[in-house]
Amino acid sequence: MNDSSFFSVLTSALSARLEPGTKIIHETILKNNGIRLDSILVLAEDLSYAPVIYLDPLYAHYKAGSSMEEICHSVL
């Protein structure tokens, strides 16, 4: 599985476990040193803030043998 399909599968798996109305948005964040990092934002309806979860470390864990269930559990 390549990284873009991993991100799609992870987003779907997380959406199935979150409260209805919670949105997951995929973004590429430009850091101040010029590095671009893929991330997801988890937006709950009633909150004015959202956690940013960087995807590259999660993909590395997946490639090292972690299951999607384990990765979802660690994110949640």
PQR file of N, CA, C, O and H, with PARSE charges and radii, in Angstrom:
ATOM      1  N   MET A   1       0.851  -1.169   0.000 -0.4000 1.5000
ATOM      2  CA  MET A   1       0.000   0.000   0.000 -0.0000 2.0000
ATOM      3  C   MET A   1       0.902   1.238   0.000  0.5500 1.7000
ATOM      4  O   MET A   1       1.804   1.356   0.829 -0.5500 1.4000
ATOM      5  N   ASN A   2       0.652   2.149  -0.928 -0.4000 1.5000
ATOM      6  CA  ASN A   2       1.448   3.373  -0.955 -0.0000 2.0000
ATOM      7  C   ASN A   2       0.892   4.376   0.058  0.5500 1.7000
ATOM      8  O   ASN A   2      -0.147   4.143   0.677 -0.5500 1.4000
ATOM      9  H   ASN A   2      -0.081   2.053  -1.601  0.4000 1.0000
ATOM     10  N   ASP A   3       1.602   5.493   0.215 -0.4000 1.5000
ATOM     11  CA  ASP A   3       1.217   6.426   1.266 -0.0000 2.0000
ATOM     12  C   ASP A   3      -0.137   7.076   1.029  0.5500 1.7000
ATOM     13  O   ASP A   3      -0.882   7.278   1.988 -0.5500 1.4000
ATOM     14  H   ASP A   3       2.445   5.683  -0.288  0.4000 1.0000
ATOM     15  N   SER A   4      -0.485   7.409  -0.207 -0.4000 1.5000
ATOM     16  CA  SER A   4      -1.778   8.056  -0.432 -0.0000 2.0000
ATOM     17  C   SER A   4      -2.944   7.096  -0.177  0.5500 1.7000
ATOM     18  O   SER A   4      -3.970   7.516   0.358 -0.5500 1.4000
ATOM     19  H   SER A   4       0.120   7.245  -0.985  0.4000 1.0000
ATOM     20  N   SER A   5      -2.812   5.834  -0.543 -0.4000 1.5000
ATOM     21  CA  SER A   5      -3.885   4.886  -0.239 -0.0000 2.0000
ATOM     22  C   SER A   5      -3.935   4.590   1.263  0.5500 1.7000
ATOM     23  O   SER A   5      -5.014   4.357   1.807 -0.5500 1.4000
ATOM     24  H   SER A   5      -1.979   5.493  -0.978  0.4000 1.0000
ATOM     25  N   PHE A   6      -2.787   4.597   1.935 -0.4000 1.5000
ATOM     26  CA  PHE A   6      -2.764   4.444   3.390 -0.0000 2.0000
ATOM     27  C   PHE A   6      -3.541   5.569   4.052  0.5500 1.7000
ATOM     28  O   PHE A   6      -4.333   5.331   4.964 -0.5500 1.4000
ATOM     29  H   PHE A   6      -1.910   4.787   1.493  0.4000 1.0000
ATOM     30  N   PHE A   7      -3.313   6.807   3.589 -0.4000 1.5000
ATOM     31  CA  PHE A   7      -4.010   7.956   4.169 -0.0000 2.0000
ATOM     32  C   PHE A   7      -5.516   7.825   3.977  0.5500 1.7000
ATOM     33  O   PHE A   7      -6.281   8.161   4.880 -0.5500 1.4000
ATOM     34  H   PHE A   7      -2.670   7.000   2.848  0.4000 1.0000
ATOM     35  N   SER A   8      -5.950   7.348   2.825 -0.4000 1.5000
ATOM     36  CA  SER A   8      -7.378   7.169   2.554 -0.0000 2.0000
ATOM     37  C   SER A   8      -7.987   6.092   3.445  0.5500 1.7000
ATOM     38  O   SER A   8      -9.067   6.275   4.007 -0.5500 1.4000
ATOM     39  H   SER A   8      -5.328   7.076   2.091  0.4000 1.0000
ATOM     40  N   VAL A   9      -7.290   4.978   3.568 -0.4000 1.5000
ATOM     41  CA  VAL A   9      -7.786   3.883   4.410 -0.0000 2.0000
ATOM     42  C   VAL A   9      -7.828   4.324   5.868  0.5500 1.7000
ATOM     43  O   VAL A   9      -8.793   4.025   6.572 -0.5500 1.4000
ATOM     44  H   VAL A   9      -6.413   4.830   3.112  0.4000 1.0000
ATOM     45  N   LEU A  10      -6.813   5.020   6.327 -0.4000 1.5000
ATOM     46  CA  LEU A  10      -6.778   5.506   7.707 -0.0000 2.0000
ATOM     47  C   LEU A  10      -7.920   6.481   7.959  0.5500 1.7000
ATOM     48  O   LEU A  10      -8.585   6.393   8.991 -0.5500 1.4000
ATOM     49  H   LEU A  10      -6.030   5.263   5.754  0.4000 1.0000
ATOM     50  N   THR A  11      -8.156   7.399   7.047 -0.4000 1.5000
ATOM     51  CA  THR A  11      -9.235   8.366   7.199 -0.0000 2.0000
ATOM     52  C   THR A  11     -10.583   7.660   7.296  0.5500 1.7000
ATOM     53  O   THR A  11     -11.409   8.015   8.137 -0.5500 1.4000
ATOM     54  H   THR A  11      -7.615   7.471   6.209  0.4000 1.0000
ATOM     55  N   SER A  12     -10.811   6.669   6.447 -0.4000 1.5000
ATOM     56  CA  SER A  12     -12.064   5.912   6.491 -0.0000 2.0000
ATOM     57  C   SER A  12     -12.208   5.145   7.797  0.5500 1.7000
ATOM     58  O   SER A  12     -13.282   5.125   8.398 -0.5500 1.4000
ATOM     59  H   SER A  12     -10.140   6.381   5.763  0.4000 1.0000
ATOM     60  N   ALA A  13     -11.124   4.514   8.233 -0.4000 1.5000
ATOM     61  CA  ALA A  13     -11.166   3.739   9.476 -0.0000 2.0000
ATOM     62  C   ALA A  13     -11.427   4.637  10.683  0.5500 1.7000
ATOM     63  O   ALA A  13     -12.181   4.262  11.581 -0.5500 1.4000
ATOM     64  H   ALA A  13     -10.251   4.530   7.745  0.4000 1.0000
ATOM     65  N   LEU A  14     -10.817   5.809  10.712 -0.4000 1.5000
ATOM     66  CA  LEU A  14     -11.043   6.742  11.816 -0.0000 2.0000
ATOM     67  C   LEU A  14     -12.459   7.293  11.784  0.5500 1.7000
ATOM     68  O   LEU A  14     -13.099   7.412  12.829 -0.5500 1.4000
ATOM     69  H   LEU A  14     -10.204   6.114   9.983  0.4000 1.0000
ATOM     70  N   SER A  15     -12.961   7.632  10.597 -0.4000 1.5000
ATOM     71  CA  SER A  15     -14.317   8.168  10.470 -0.0000 2.0000
ATOM     72  C   SER A  15     -15.347   7.196  11.014  0.5500 1.7000
ATOM     73  O   SER A  15     -16.334   7.614  11.620 -0.5500 1.4000
ATOM     74  H   SER A  15     -12.441   7.535   9.748  0.4000 1.0000
ATOM     75  N   ALA A  16     -15.130   5.911  10.808 -0.4000 1.5000
ATOM     76  CA  ALA A  16     -16.060   4.889  11.292 -0.0000 2.0000
ATOM     77  C   ALA A  16     -16.076   4.813  12.813  0.5500 1.7000
ATOM     78  O   ALA A  16     -17.057   4.350  13.396 -0.5500 1.4000
ATOM     79  H   ALA A  16     -14.329   5.571  10.316  0.4000 1.0000
ATOM     80  N   ARG A  17     -15.010   5.259  13.462 -0.4000 1.5000
ATOM     81  CA  ARG A  17     -14.899   5.151  14.920 -0.0000 2.0000
ATOM     82  C   ARG A  17     -15.248   6.453  15.645  0.5500 1.7000
ATOM     83  O   ARG A  17     -15.394   6.448  16.868 -0.5500 1.4000
ATOM     84  H   ARG A  17     -14.213   5.635  12.989  0.4000 1.0000
ATOM     85  N   LEU A  18     -15.384   7.550  14.931 -0.4000 1.5000
ATOM     86  CA  LEU A  18     -15.632   8.846  15.555 -0.0000 2.0000
ATOM     87  C   LEU A  18     -17.123   9.146  15.629  0.5500 1.7000
ATOM     88  O   LEU A  18     -17.936   8.514  14.953 -0.5500 1.4000
ATOM     89  H   LEU A  18     -15.266   7.554  13.938  0.4000 1.0000
ATOM     90  N   GLU A  19     -17.461  10.114  16.457 -0.4000 1.5000
ATOM     91  CA  GLU A  19     -18.847  10.547  16.606 -0.0000 2.0000
ATOM     92  C   GLU A  19     -19.379  11.094  15.288  0.5500 1.7000
ATOM     93  O   GLU A  19     -18.622  11.687  14.520 -0.5500 1.4000
ATOM     94  H   GLU A  19     -16.801  10.627  17.006  0.4000 1.0000
ATOM     95  N   PRO A  20     -20.655  10.907  15.014 -0.5600 1.5000
ATOM     96  CA  PRO A  20     -21.239  11.516  13.810  0.2800 2.0000
ATOM     97  C   PRO A  20     -21.072  13.034  13.848  0.5500 1.7000
ATOM     98  O   PRO A  20     -21.220  13.651  14.903 -0.5500 1.4000
ATOM     99  N   GLY A  21     -20.774  13.614  12.731 -0.4000 1.5000
ATOM    100  CA  GLY A  21     -20.553  15.059  12.648 -0.0000 2.0000
ATOM    101  C   GLY A  21     -19.100  15.468  12.780  0.5500 1.7000
ATOM    102  O   GLY A  21     -18.757  16.621  12.518 -0.5500 1.4000
ATOM    103  H   GLY A  21     -20.654  13.113  11.875  0.4000 1.0000
ATOM    104  N   THR A  22     -18.244  14.546  13.180 -0.4000 1.5000
ATOM    105  CA  THR A  22     -16.820  14.834  13.276 -0.0000 2.0000
ATOM    106  C   THR A  22     -16.208  14.729  11.884  0.5500 1.7000
ATOM    107  O   THR A  22     -16.428  13.750  11.171 -0.5500 1.4000
ATOM    108  H   THR A  22     -18.523  13.610  13.393  0.4000 1.0000
ATOM    109  N   LYS A  23     -15.441  15.743  11.506 -0.4000 1.5000
ATOM    110  CA  LYS A  23     -14.828  15.773  10.182 -0.0000 2.0000
ATOM    111  C   LYS A  23     -13.335  15.483  10.292  0.5500 1.7000
ATOM    112  O   LYS A  23     -12.677  15.878  11.255 -0.5500 1.4000
ATOM    113  H   LYS A  23     -15.262  16.539  12.085  0.4000 1.0000
ATOM    114  N   ILE A  24     -12.822  14.790   9.294 -0.4000 1.5000
ATOM    115  CA  ILE A  24     -11.380  14.560   9.182 -0.0000 2.0000
ATOM    116  C   ILE A  24     -10.931  15.217   7.887  0.5500 1.7000
ATOM    117  O   ILE A  24     -11.426  14.896   6.807 -0.5500 1.4000
ATOM    118  H   ILE A  24     -13.357  14.470   8.512  0.4000 1.0000
ATOM    119  N   ILE A  25      -9.992  16.136   8.010 -0.4000 1.5000
ATOM    120  CA  ILE A  25      -9.505  16.884   6.852 -0.0000 2.0000
ATOM    121  C   ILE A  25      -8.029  16.573   6.650  0.5500 1.7000
ATOM    122  O   ILE A  25      -7.234  16.677   7.585 -0.5500 1.4000
ATOM    123  H   ILE A  25      -9.590  16.397   8.888  0.4000 1.0000
ATOM    124  N   HIS A  26      -7.664  16.193   5.433 -0.4000 1.5000
ATOM    125  CA  HIS A  26      -6.270  15.923   5.078 -0.0000 2.0000
ATOM    126  C   HIS A  26      -5.648  17.223   4.587  0.5500 1.7000
ATOM    127  O   HIS A  26      -6.197  17.875   3.699 -0.5500 1.4000
ATOM    128  H   HIS A  26      -8.310  16.109   4.673  0.4000 1.0000
ATOM    129  N   GLU A  27      -4.508  17.605   5.158 -0.4000 1.5000
ATOM    130  CA  GLU A  27      -3.807  18.820   4.765 -0.0000 2.0000
ATOM    131  C   GLU A  27      -2.312  18.558   4.701  0.5500 1.7000
ATOM    132  O   GLU A  27      -1.781  17.696   5.401 -0.5500 1.4000
ATOM    133  H   GLU A  27      -4.063  17.075   5.880  0.4000 1.0000
ATOM    134  N   THR A  28      -1.646  19.324   3.843 -0.4000 1.5000
ATOM    135  CA  THR A  28      -0.192  19.353   3.831 -0.0000 2.0000
ATOM    136  C   THR A  28       0.210  20.658   4.496  0.5500 1.7000
ATOM    137  O   THR A  28      -0.168  21.741   4.050 -0.5500 1.4000
ATOM    138  H   THR A  28      -2.077  20.024   3.274  0.4000 1.0000
ATOM    139  N   ILE A  29       0.980  20.541   5.567 -0.4000 1.5000
ATOM    140  CA  ILE A  29       1.379  21.710   6.356 -0.0000 2.0000
ATOM    141  C   ILE A  29       2.801  22.086   5.998  0.5500 1.7000
ATOM    142  O   ILE A  29       3.690  21.235   5.975 -0.5500 1.4000
ATOM    143  H   ILE A  29       1.287  19.662   5.930  0.4000 1.0000
ATOM    144  N   LEU A  30       3.014  23.366   5.717 -0.4000 1.5000
ATOM    145  CA  LEU A  30       4.344  23.887   5.428 -0.0000 2.0000
ATOM    146  C   LEU A  30       4.945  24.398   6.733  0.5500 1.7000
ATOM    147  O   LEU A  30       4.446  25.360   7.317 -0.5500 1.4000
ATOM    148  H   LEU A  30       2.292  24.058   5.736  0.4000 1.0000
ATOM    149  N   LYS A  31       6.013  23.753   7.187 -0.4000 1.5000
ATOM    150  CA  LYS A  31       6.679  24.165   8.418 -0.0000 2.0000
ATOM    151  C   LYS A  31       7.616  25.333   8.118  0.5500 1.7000
ATOM    152  O   LYS A  31       7.906  25.612   6.955 -0.5500 1.4000
ATOM    153  H   LYS A  31       6.418  22.972   6.713  0.4000 1.0000
ATOM    154  N   ASN A  32       8.087  26.012   9.157 -0.4000 1.5000
ATOM    155  CA  ASN A  32       8.909  27.202   8.946 -0.0000 2.0000
ATOM    156  C   ASN A  32      10.294  26.903   8.374  0.5500 1.7000
ATOM    157  O   ASN A  32      10.999  27.833   7.981 -0.5500 1.4000
ATOM    158  H   ASN A  32       7.850  25.785  10.102  0.4000 1.0000
ATOM    159  N   ASN A  33      10.702  25.644   8.315 -0.4000 1.5000
ATOM    160  CA  ASN A  33      11.984  25.282   7.715 -0.0000 2.0000
ATOM    161  C   ASN A  33      11.816  24.805   6.268  0.5500 1.7000
ATOM    162  O   ASN A  33      12.757  24.280   5.673 -0.5500 1.4000
ATOM    163  H   ASN A  33      10.130  24.889   8.634  0.4000 1.0000
ATOM    164  N   GLY A  34      10.613  24.988   5.704 -0.4000 1.5000
ATOM    165  CA  GLY A  34      10.365  24.633   4.319 -0.0000 2.0000
ATOM    166  C   GLY A  34       9.918  23.199   4.091  0.5500 1.7000
ATOM    167  O   GLY A  34       9.633  22.817   2.956 -0.5500 1.4000
ATOM    168  H   GLY A  34       9.849  25.415   6.188  0.4000 1.0000
ATOM    169  N   ILE A  35       9.850  22.407   5.138 -0.4000 1.5000
ATOM    170  CA  ILE A  35       9.432  21.010   5.010 -0.0000 2.0000
ATOM    171  C   ILE A  35       7.909  20.951   4.977  0.5500 1.7000
ATOM    172  O   ILE A  35       7.232  21.655   5.726 -0.5500 1.4000
ATOM    173  H   ILE A  35      10.081  22.718   6.060  0.4000 1.0000
ATOM    174  N   ARG A  36       7.382  20.102   4.098 -0.4000 1.5000
ATOM    175  CA  ARG A  36       5.938  19.881   4.001 -0.0000 2.0000
ATOM    176  C   ARG A  36       5.609  18.534   4.653  0.5500 1.7000
ATOM    177  O   ARG A  36       6.229  17.513   4.354 -0.5500 1.4000
ATOM    178  H   ARG A  36       7.932  19.530   3.489  0.4000 1.0000
ATOM    179  N   LEU A  37       4.629  18.559   5.543 -0.4000 1.5000
ATOM    180  CA  LEU A  37       4.226  17.356   6.258 -0.0000 2.0000
ATOM    181  C   LEU A  37       2.749  17.080   6.029  0.5500 1.7000
ATOM    182  O   LEU A  37       1.913  17.968   6.190 -0.5500 1.4000
ATOM    183  H   LEU A  37       4.126  19.388   5.786  0.4000 1.0000
ATOM    184  N   ASP A  38       2.428  15.837   5.650 -0.4000 1.5000
ATOM    185  CA  ASP A  38       1.038  15.425   5.519 -0.0000 2.0000
ATOM    186  C   ASP A  38       0.450  15.238   6.903  0.5500 1.7000
ATOM    187  O   ASP A  38       1.087  14.684   7.799 -0.5500 1.4000
ATOM    188  H   ASP A  38       3.108  15.115   5.519  0.4000 1.0000
ATOM    189  N   SER A  39      -0.779  15.712   7.062 -0.4000 1.5000
ATOM    190  CA  SER A  39      -1.429  15.613   8.358 -0.0000 2.0000
ATOM    191  C   SER A  39      -2.931  15.493   8.170  0.5500 1.7000
ATOM    192  O   SER A  39      -3.463  15.724   7.085 -0.5500 1.4000
ATOM    193  H   SER A  39      -1.297  16.163   6.334  0.4000 1.0000
ATOM    194  N   ILE A  40      -3.594  15.129   9.244 -0.4000 1.5000
ATOM    195  CA  ILE A  40      -5.047  15.184   9.282 -0.0000 2.0000
ATOM    196  C   ILE A  40      -5.457  16.038  10.471  0.5500 1.7000
ATOM    197  O   ILE A  40      -4.782  16.063  11.500 -0.5500 1.4000
ATOM    198  H   ILE A  40      -3.162  14.941  10.126  0.4000 1.0000
ATOM    199  N   LEU A  41      -6.568  16.732  10.313 -0.4000 1.5000
ATOM    200  CA  LEU A  41      -7.191  17.504  11.382 -0.0000 2.0000
ATOM    201  C   LEU A  41      -8.492  16.812  11.723  0.5500 1.7000
ATOM    202  O   LEU A  41      -9.240  16.409  10.832 -0.5500 1.4000
ATOM    203  H   LEU A  41      -7.116  16.712   9.477  0.4000 1.0000
ATOM    204  N   VAL A  42      -8.764  16.673  13.001 -0.4000 1.5000
ATOM    205  CA  VAL A  42      -9.993  16.033  13.459 -0.0000 2.0000
ATOM    206  C   VAL A  42     -10.860  17.135  14.058  0.5500 1.7000
ATOM    207  O   VAL A  42     -10.582  17.648  15.142 -0.5500 1.4000
ATOM    208  H   VAL A  42      -8.157  17.000  13.725  0.4000 1.0000
ATOM    209  N   LEU A  43     -11.922  17.488  13.323 -0.4000 1.5000
ATOM    210  CA  LEU A  43     -12.774  18.610  13.706 -0.0000 2.0000
ATOM    211  C   LEU A  43     -14.099  18.128  14.266  0.5500 1.7000
ATOM    212  O   LEU A  43     -14.915  17.554  13.545 -0.5500 1.4000
ATOM    213  H   LEU A  43     -12.148  17.071  12.443  0.4000 1.0000
ATOM    214  N   ALA A  44     -14.308  18.362  15.546 -0.4000 1.5000
ATOM    215  CA  ALA A  44     -15.584  18.037  16.182 -0.0000 2.0000
ATOM    216  C   ALA A  44     -16.522  19.232  16.025  0.5500 1.7000
ATOM    217  O   ALA A  44     -16.075  20.379  16.011 -0.5500 1.4000
ATOM    218  H   ALA A  44     -13.645  18.828  16.131  0.4000 1.0000
ATOM    219  N   GLU A  45     -17.815  18.961  15.908 -0.4000 1.5000
ATOM    220  CA  GLU A  45     -18.805  20.016  15.674 -0.0000 2.0000
ATOM    221  C   GLU A  45     -18.811  21.095  16.752  0.5500 1.7000
ATOM    222  O   GLU A  45     -18.912  22.280  16.437 -0.5500 1.4000
ATOM    223  H   GLU A  45     -18.178  18.030  15.919  0.4000 1.0000
ATOM    224  N   ASP A  46     -18.708  20.707  17.991 -0.4000 1.5000
ATOM    225  CA  ASP A  46     -18.915  21.643  19.087 -0.0000 2.0000
ATOM    226  C   ASP A  46     -17.617  22.219  19.677  0.5500 1.7000
ATOM    227  O   ASP A  46     -17.659  22.870  20.721 -0.5500 1.4000
ATOM    228  H   ASP A  46     -18.627  19.744  18.247  0.4000 1.0000
ATOM    229  N   LEU A  47     -16.476  21.990  19.031 -0.4000 1.5000
ATOM    230  CA  LEU A  47     -15.203  22.493  19.554 -0.0000 2.0000
ATOM    231  C   LEU A  47     -14.607  23.530  18.607  0.5500 1.7000
ATOM    232  O   LEU A  47     -14.825  23.479  17.396 -0.5500 1.4000
ATOM    233  H   LEU A  47     -16.443  21.460  18.183  0.4000 1.0000
ATOM    234  N   SER A  48     -13.855  24.470  19.172 -0.4000 1.5000
ATOM    235  CA  SER A  48     -13.226  25.504  18.355 -0.0000 2.0000
ATOM    236  C   SER A  48     -11.744  25.216  18.097  0.5500 1.7000
ATOM    237  O   SER A  48     -11.029  26.069  17.571 -0.5500 1.4000
ATOM    238  H   SER A  48     -13.678  24.512  20.155  0.4000 1.0000
ATOM    239  N   TYR A  49     -11.291  24.040  18.458 -0.4000 1.5000
ATOM    240  CA  TYR A  49      -9.908  23.637  18.219 -0.0000 2.0000
ATOM    241  C   TYR A  49      -9.894  22.224  17.656  0.5500 1.7000
ATOM    242  O   TYR A  49     -10.883  21.496  17.750 -0.5500 1.4000
ATOM    243  H   TYR A  49     -11.871  23.347  18.885  0.4000 1.0000
ATOM    244  N   ALA A  50      -8.759  21.841  17.067 -0.4000 1.5000
ATOM    245  CA  ALA A  50      -8.655  20.507  16.470 -0.0000 2.0000
ATOM    246  C   ALA A  50      -7.225  20.007  16.590  0.5500 1.7000
ATOM    247  O   ALA A  50      -6.281  20.767  16.370 -0.5500 1.4000
ATOM    248  H   ALA A  50      -7.956  22.432  16.990  0.4000 1.0000
ATOM    249  N   PRO A  51      -7.054  18.726  16.940 -0.5600 1.5000
ATOM    250  CA  PRO A  51      -5.699  18.176  16.951  0.2800 2.0000
ATOM    251  C   PRO A  51      -5.191  17.988  15.526  0.5500 1.7000
ATOM    252  O   PRO A  51      -5.956  17.672  14.615 -0.5500 1.4000
ATOM    253  N   VAL A  52      -3.893  18.186  15.353 -0.4000 1.5000
ATOM    254  CA  VAL A  52      -3.224  17.928  14.078 -0.0000 2.0000
ATOM    255  C   VAL A  52      -2.403  16.662  14.272  0.5500 1.7000
ATOM    256  O   VAL A  52      -1.585  16.578  15.187 -0.5500 1.4000
ATOM    257  H   VAL A  52      -3.272  18.442  16.093  0.4000 1.0000
ATOM    258  N   ILE A  53      -2.625  15.679  13.409 -0.4000 1.5000
ATOM    259  CA  ILE A  53      -1.927  14.399  13.520 -0.0000 2.0000
ATOM    260  C   ILE A  53      -1.085  14.223  12.271  0.5500 1.7000
ATOM    261  O   ILE A  53      -1.614  14.169  11.160 -0.5500 1.4000
ATOM    262  H   ILE A  53      -3.290  15.747  12.666  0.4000 1.0000
ATOM    263  N   TYR A  54       0.230  14.134  12.452 -0.4000 1.5000
ATOM    264  CA  TYR A  54       1.139  13.966  11.324 -0.0000 2.0000
ATOM    265  C   TYR A  54       1.131  12.514  10.871  0.5500 1.7000
ATOM    266  O   TYR A  54       1.194  11.600  11.694 -0.5500 1.4000
ATOM    267  H   TYR A  54       0.659  14.178  13.355  0.4000 1.0000
ATOM    268  N   LEU A  55       1.053  12.305   9.564 -0.4000 1.5000
ATOM    269  CA  LEU A  55       0.823  10.978   9.012 -0.0000 2.0000
ATOM    270  C   LEU A  55       2.091  10.190   8.708  0.5500 1.7000
ATOM    271  O   LEU A  55       2.050   8.960   8.704 -0.5500 1.4000
ATOM    272  H   LEU A  55       1.001  13.048   8.896  0.4000 1.0000
ATOM    273  N   ASP A  56       3.194  10.840   8.459 -0.4000 1.5000
ATOM    274  CA  ASP A  56       4.412  10.112   8.102 -0.0000 2.0000
ATOM    275  C   ASP A  56       4.852   9.109   9.170  0.5500 1.7000
ATOM    276  O   ASP A  56       5.209   7.985   8.820 -0.5500 1.4000
ATOM    277  H   ASP A  56       3.227  11.839   8.462  0.4000 1.0000
ATOM    278  N   PRO A  57       4.841   9.467  10.459 -0.5600 1.5000
ATOM    279  CA  PRO A  57       5.200   8.455  11.469  0.2800 2.0000
ATOM    280  C   PRO A  57       4.222   7.286  11.505  0.5500 1.7000
ATOM    281  O   PRO A  57       4.626   6.148  11.745 -0.5500 1.4000
ATOM    282  N   LEU A  58       2.945   7.558  11.270 -0.4000 1.5000
ATOM    283  CA  LEU A  58       1.954   6.475  11.266 -0.0000 2.0000
ATOM    284  C   LEU A  58       2.185   5.533  10.088  0.5500 1.7000
ATOM    285  O   LEU A  58       2.064   4.316  10.225 -0.5500 1.4000
ATOM    286  H   LEU A  58       2.617   8.482  11.075  0.4000 1.0000
ATOM    287  N   TYR A  59       2.514   6.099   8.940 -0.4000 1.5000
ATOM    288  CA  TYR A  59       2.799   5.277   7.762 -0.0000 2.0000
ATOM    289  C   TYR A  59       4.050   4.429   8.001  0.5500 1.7000
ATOM    290  O   TYR A  59       4.106   3.273   7.583 -0.5500 1.4000
ATOM    291  H   TYR A  59       2.612   7.088   8.829  0.4000 1.0000
ATOM    292  N   ALA A  60       5.042   4.996   8.666 -0.4000 1.5000
ATOM    293  CA  ALA A  60       6.262   4.243   8.982 -0.0000 2.0000
ATOM    294  C   ALA A  60       5.938   3.053   9.894  0.5500 1.7000
ATOM    295  O   ALA A  60       6.479   1.963   9.710 -0.5500 1.4000
ATOM    296  H   ALA A  60       4.996   5.936   9.006  0.4000 1.0000
ATOM    297  N   HIS A  61       5.058   3.264  10.874 -0.4000 1.5000
ATOM    298  CA  HIS A  61       4.641   2.160  11.750 -0.0000 2.0000
ATOM    299  C   HIS A  61       3.901   1.088  10.957  0.5500 1.7000
ATOM    300  O   HIS A  61       4.082  -0.107  11.194 -0.5500 1.4000
ATOM    301  H   HIS A  61       4.618   4.149  11.024  0.4000 1.0000
ATOM    302  N   TYR A  62       3.067   1.523  10.015 -0.4000 1.5000
ATOM    303  CA  TYR A  62       2.334   0.567   9.184 -0.0000 2.0000
ATOM    304  C   TYR A  62       3.297  -0.274   8.345  0.5500 1.7000
ATOM    305  O   TYR A  62       3.146  -1.491   8.243 -0.5500 1.4000
ATOM    306  H   TYR A  62       2.920   2.494   9.823  0.4000 1.0000
ATOM    307  N   LYS A  63       4.284   0.386   7.749 -0.4000 1.5000
ATOM    308  CA  LYS A  63       5.266  -0.340   6.940 -0.0000 2.0000
ATOM    309  C   LYS A  63       6.110  -1.278   7.793  0.5500 1.7000
ATOM    310  O   LYS A  63       6.619  -2.282   7.295 -0.5500 1.4000
ATOM    311  H   LYS A  63       4.407   1.375   7.831  0.4000 1.0000
ATOM    312  N   ALA A  64       6.262  -0.954   9.083 -0.4000 1.5000
ATOM    313  CA  ALA A  64       7.048  -1.800   9.983 -0.0000 2.0000
ATOM    314  C   ALA A  64       6.238  -2.975  10.525  0.5500 1.7000
ATOM    315  O   ALA A  64       6.777  -3.823  11.237 -0.5500 1.4000
ATOM    316  H   ALA A  64       5.849  -0.138   9.488  0.4000 1.0000
ATOM    317  N   GLY A  65       4.933  -3.033  10.189 -0.4000 1.5000
ATOM    318  CA  GLY A  65       4.154  -4.191  10.590 -0.0000 2.0000
ATOM    319  C   GLY A  65       2.971  -3.934  11.495  0.5500 1.7000
ATOM    320  O   GLY A  65       2.244  -4.872  11.821 -0.5500 1.4000
ATOM    321  H   GLY A  65       4.495  -2.344   9.611  0.4000 1.0000
ATOM    322  N   SER A  66       2.746  -2.694  11.917 -0.4000 1.5000
ATOM    323  CA  SER A  66       1.584  -2.404  12.758 -0.0000 2.0000
ATOM    324  C   SER A  66       0.310  -2.539  11.936  0.5500 1.7000
ATOM    325  O   SER A  66       0.289  -2.210  10.749 -0.5500 1.4000
ATOM    326  H   SER A  66       3.337  -1.932  11.652  0.4000 1.0000
ATOM    327  N   SER A  67      -0.740  -3.019  12.565 -0.4000 1.5000
ATOM    328  CA  SER A  67      -2.020  -3.158  11.867 -0.0000 2.0000
ATOM    329  C   SER A  67      -2.740  -1.814  11.840  0.5500 1.7000
ATOM    330  O   SER A  67      -2.421  -0.907  12.608 -0.5500 1.4000
ATOM    331  H   SER A  67      -0.723  -3.286  13.529  0.4000 1.0000
ATOM    332  N   MET A  68      -3.714  -1.704  10.943 -0.4000 1.5000
ATOM    333  CA  MET A  68      -4.512  -0.473  10.871 -0.0000 2.0000
ATOM    334  C   MET A  68      -5.276  -0.274  12.164  0.5500 1.7000
ATOM    335  O   MET A  68      -5.467   0.861  12.600 -0.5500 1.4000
ATOM    336  H   MET A  68      -3.973  -2.441  10.319  0.4000 1.0000
ATOM    337  N   GLU A  69      -5.719  -1.360  12.784 -0.4000 1.5000
ATOM    338  CA  GLU A  69      -6.415  -1.278  14.069 -0.0000 2.0000
ATOM    339  C   GLU A  69      -5.515  -0.657  15.143  0.5500 1.7000
ATOM    340  O   GLU A  69      -5.962   0.204  15.901 -0.5500 1.4000
ATOM    341  H   GLU A  69      -5.564  -2.282  12.429  0.4000 1.0000
ATOM    342  N   GLU A  70      -4.265  -1.085  15.210 -0.4000 1.5000
ATOM    343  CA  GLU A  70      -3.324  -0.532  16.186 -0.0000 2.0000
ATOM    344  C   GLU A  70      -3.074   0.948  15.932  0.5500 1.7000
ATOM    345  O   GLU A  70      -3.004   1.742  16.870 -0.5500 1.4000
ATOM    346  H   GLU A  70      -3.902  -1.784  14.594  0.4000 1.0000
ATOM    347  N   ILE A  71      -2.943   1.314  14.671 -0.4000 1.5000
ATOM    348  CA  ILE A  71      -2.681   2.713  14.318 -0.0000 2.0000
ATOM    349  C   ILE A  71      -3.893   3.573  14.681  0.5500 1.7000
ATOM    350  O   ILE A  71      -3.734   4.650  15.255 -0.5500 1.4000
ATOM    351  H   ILE A  71      -3.000   0.670  13.909  0.4000 1.0000
ATOM    352  N   CYS A  72      -5.093   3.112  14.356 -0.4000 1.5000
ATOM    353  CA  CYS A  72      -6.314   3.855  14.713 -0.0000 2.0000
ATOM    354  C   CYS A  72      -6.419   4.028  16.217  0.5500 1.7000
ATOM    355  O   CYS A  72      -6.761   5.104  16.707 -0.5500 1.4000
ATOM    356  H   CYS A  72      -5.222   2.237  13.889  0.4000 1.0000
ATOM    357  N   HIS A  73      -6.126   2.968  16.940 -0.4000 1.5000
ATOM    358  CA  HIS A  73      -6.178   3.032  18.408 -0.0000 2.0000
ATOM    359  C   HIS A  73      -5.197   4.084  18.941  0.5500 1.7000
ATOM    360  O   HIS A  73      -5.544   4.840  19.849 -0.5500 1.4000
ATOM    361  H   HIS A  73      -5.848   2.094  16.542  0.4000 1.0000
ATOM    362  N   SER A  74      -4.003   4.142  18.402 -0.4000 1.5000
ATOM    363  CA  SER A  74      -3.017   5.117  18.884 -0.0000 2.0000
ATOM    364  C   SER A  74      -3.440   6.552  18.545  0.5500 1.7000
ATOM    365  O   SER A  74      -3.186   7.472  19.323 -0.5500 1.4000
ATOM    366  H   SER A  74      -3.721   3.528  17.665  0.4000 1.0000
ATOM    367  N   VAL A  75      -4.077   6.743  17.398 -0.4000 1.5000
ATOM    368  CA  VAL A  75      -4.545   8.081  17.028 -0.0000 2.0000
ATOM    369  C   VAL A  75      -5.683   8.519  17.928  0.5500 1.7000
ATOM    370  O   VAL A  75      -5.713   9.662  18.386 -0.5500 1.4000
ATOM    371  H   VAL A  75      -4.283   5.996  16.766  0.4000 1.0000
ATOM    372  N   LEU A  76      -6.614   7.624  18.184 -0.4000 1.5000
ATOM    373  CA  LEU A  76      -7.771   7.986  19.001 -0.0000 2.0000
ATOM    374  C   LEU A  76      -7.405   8.113  20.470  0.5500 1.7000
ATOM    375  O   LEU A  76      -8.266   8.413  21.297 -0.5500 1.4000
ATOM    376  H   LEU A  76      -6.591   6.696  17.812  0.4000 1.0000
TER
END
